[in-house]
Amino acid sequence: MTTLDPDKSVELDLANDGVPAKGAQGETLTAERLDEINSFERPNAVPPRLIRAPLKDEKLHFTLPARSVTVVQVPK
């Protein structure tokens, strides 16, 4: 998932649709600047950060930071 707004985070609820899961987790890549990159000089400029989405009312709730790309897995 990606956020289109470079300045604001996004709250997102995804319907579970009967998949047996207690939540989801994954990794988010984000940085202070939109054009930030990892390099040999700064290998952790854009570090992966753990993200968790609890299951509530049959929906997975995510808070995605601004300027981010997120990958999640829903374990069975």
N, C-alpha and C positions, 0 to 999 in steps of 0.2 A: 504494500500500500504506500502511497505517497501523499504528502500534503502539498497542495497547490499554492497556498499562501505562505510567502517567505517570512511573515512576521507573526503569525498567530498559530497556536496549536489547534488541533481538531479533536473533538469528542465524537466517537463513533460507536454505534451499537450494531452488531451483526446478529441476525436471527440464527438460532442454533438449529432449527428445523429437525429436531429429533435425533441429532447425532449424540451418542452417549459420551459426553465430555463434562469435566468439572471446570474447565477453563482452557486458556491457550497461553502459549509463551513463544517468544522469538527474540529477534534482534533488530535494533534500530540504528541506522547511521544518520548522524546529524552533526552540524558544526555551527560555530558562530557566524561564519561567512558562507554564502552559497557556493562560492568558488574554491573553497578549502579542499585540499587533497592530502593524502598521505604521501610522503617522500622518504628518501633515505635519511635526509636531515631531520624530518619530523614524521617518524613512522606511526605515531599515535595521534595525529592531528584530527582524524575522524575515526575514533574508536567505536567498535560495536558496543551497544548498550542493551542490557536485558530489558525486555518488556513483557509484562504479564497482563492478561485480560481475564478477570474473573467472570464466571457465569452467574448472571442474576436475571431472574424472571425470563429464563430461556433465551437470553441474549448475552453475547460476549461484548464487554465494554472495553474500548481502547481509548487512550489519550495519546494522540500522535503529536510529537513536537513539530514546530515549524521547521521548514527546510529538511525534511526527513524522508527516508526510504525505510520501510519496515517489512520484514518477512516474519510470518507467524506459523506455528504448527499447532494443530488441535489434536492432542493425543486421544486415542480411543479408549 
